[in-house]
Amino acid sequence: MTLTPPETPQDGIPANIPSKASAVSLRPVTLTQRADFLRASRTAHTATPGFVVQMRRRDAADHPGLVRVGFTCSKKVGNAVARNRAKRRLREVARLALPDHAQPGCDYVLIGRKGTTATLPFATLQSDFLKALAILHGKKK
């Protein structure tokens, strides 16, 4: 497989610019600081069969348009292999749904559950995440 560079502009005509952002830019900003996870733990949350979702609205001064997301699985989920698999699945669910359904200025934390996060069908995880976001955003009770 050979990679070809993007077309260069000719005679002042701009090159074809893709209308949709590349996959790299769709990656949400990841929470890494323990304090951010602790702040999210004291706010609104909803539980689904496969995971728990916490949502925290940040202050207007703290990057108002930025969406951040964090992932965590305790040792109750299983050994390192099981925890990593669960977190990979949660990351993919968030990557697919958050660009279209997240509210700017919010932090989301997805917490894996023992036995179910790694084994539930992926389509179920996706639909559960969208339902959880609707509940957290106040669109559904």
C-alpha positions as CSV (number, residue, x, y, z in Angstrom):
1,M,0.0,0.0,0.0
2,T,1.4,3.4,-1.0
3,L,0.4,6.6,0.5
4,T,-0.1,9.6,-1.7
5,P,0.3,13.2,-0.5
6,P,-2.6,15.6,-0.7
7,E,-3.1,17.5,-3.9
8,T,-1.2,20.8,-4.1
9,P,-2.9,24.0,-5.2
10,Q,-2.6,24.7,-8.9
11,D,-3.0,28.2,-10.4
12,G,-4.4,29.7,-7.2
13,I,-7.1,27.1,-6.8
14,P,-7.1,25.7,-3.3
15,A,-6.6,22.0,-2.8
16,N,-9.6,19.9,-1.8
17,I,-10.0,20.4,1.9
18,P,-12.1,17.7,3.5
19,S,-15.3,19.0,5.0
20,K,-15.1,16.7,8.0
21,A,-12.3,16.8,10.5
22,S,-9.8,14.0,10.5
23,A,-10.2,11.2,13.0
24,V,-7.2,12.5,15.0
25,S,-9.0,15.7,15.8
26,L,-12.2,13.9,17.0
27,R,-10.3,12.4,19.9
28,P,-11.7,13.9,23.1
29,V,-9.4,15.5,25.6
30,T,-8.7,12.9,28.3
31,L,-8.9,13.5,32.0
32,T,-5.6,12.6,33.8
33,Q,-5.7,14.4,37.1
34,R,-7.1,12.7,40.1
35,A,-8.8,15.9,41.2
36,D,-10.8,16.0,38.1
37,F,-12.1,12.5,38.7
38,L,-12.9,13.4,42.3
39,R,-14.9,16.5,41.2
40,A,-16.8,14.4,38.7
41,S,-17.7,11.8,41.4
42,R,-19.6,14.5,43.4
43,T,-21.9,15.4,40.5
44,A,-24.7,14.0,38.4
45,H,-24.4,10.3,37.3
46,T,-26.4,7.6,35.8
47,A,-25.9,3.8,35.8
48,T,-26.4,1.5,32.9
49,P,-25.9,-2.3,32.9
50,G,-22.5,-2.0,31.3
51,F,-21.0,1.1,33.0
52,V,-21.6,4.3,35.0
53,V,-21.5,7.7,33.5
54,Q,-20.7,10.8,35.5
55,M,-21.1,14.4,34.1
56,R,-19.7,17.6,35.5
57,R,-20.3,21.1,34.1
58,R,-17.1,23.1,34.5
59,D,-16.9,26.8,35.3
60,A,-17.2,29.2,32.4
61,A,-13.6,30.3,32.9
62,D,-12.2,26.8,32.7
63,H,-12.1,26.1,28.9
64,P,-15.8,26.7,28.2
65,G,-16.1,24.9,24.9
66,L,-13.9,22.0,25.6
67,V,-15.3,18.5,26.2
68,R,-13.2,16.2,28.4
69,V,-13.6,12.6,29.2
70,G,-12.1,10.1,31.6
71,F,-12.2,6.3,31.9
72,T,-11.7,4.2,35.0
73,C,-12.0,0.5,36.0
74,S,-11.3,-0.7,39.4
75,K,-9.6,-4.0,40.2
76,K,-13.1,-5.5,40.8
77,V,-13.5,-5.5,37.0
78,G,-10.7,-8.1,36.8
79,N,-7.0,-8.4,36.1
80,A,-5.1,-5.9,34.0
81,V,-6.2,-7.6,30.7
82,A,-9.9,-7.4,31.6
83,R,-9.6,-3.8,32.8
84,N,-7.7,-2.7,29.7
85,R,-10.3,-4.4,27.4
86,A,-13.1,-2.7,29.3
87,K,-11.4,0.7,29.0
88,R,-10.7,0.3,25.3
89,R,-14.4,-0.4,24.7
90,L,-15.4,2.6,26.8
91,R,-13.0,4.8,24.9
92,E,-14.5,3.7,21.6
93,V,-18.0,4.3,22.8
94,A,-17.1,7.8,23.9
95,R,-15.1,8.5,20.7
96,L,-18.1,7.6,18.5
97,A,-20.8,9.4,20.5
98,L,-19.3,12.5,22.2
99,P,-18.6,14.6,19.1
100,D,-22.3,14.7,18.3
101,H,-23.9,14.4,21.7
102,A,-21.7,16.0,24.3
103,Q,-22.3,19.4,25.8
104,P,-19.5,21.9,25.5
105,G,-17.9,22.7,28.9
106,C,-18.6,19.3,30.4
107,D,-16.4,16.6,31.8
108,Y,-17.6,13.0,31.4
109,V,-16.3,10.0,33.4
110,L,-17.1,6.4,32.3
111,I,-16.6,3.8,34.9
112,G,-16.4,0.1,33.9
113,R,-18.5,-2.6,35.7
114,K,-17.5,-6.0,36.8
115,G,-18.2,-8.7,34.2
116,T,-20.4,-6.6,31.9
117,T,-18.3,-3.8,30.3
118,A,-16.0,-6.2,28.6
119,T,-18.7,-8.8,27.6
120,L,-21.9,-6.8,26.6
121,P,-22.4,-6.4,22.8
122,F,-20.9,-3.2,21.6
123,A,-24.2,-2.0,20.1
124,T,-25.7,-2.3,23.6
125,L,-22.9,-0.2,25.1
126,Q,-23.5,2.5,22.5
127,S,-27.2,2.7,23.0
128,D,-26.8,2.7,26.8
129,F,-24.3,5.5,26.5
130,L,-26.7,7.6,24.4
131,K,-29.5,7.0,26.8
132,A,-27.3,7.9,29.8
133,L,-26.3,11.2,28.0
134,A,-29.9,12.0,27.4
135,I,-30.7,11.5,31.1
136,L,-27.7,13.6,32.2
137,H,-28.5,16.4,29.8
138,G,-32.1,16.6,31.1
139,K,-33.8,15.5,27.9
140,K,-35.2,12.3,29.4
141,K,-36.2,11.3,32.9
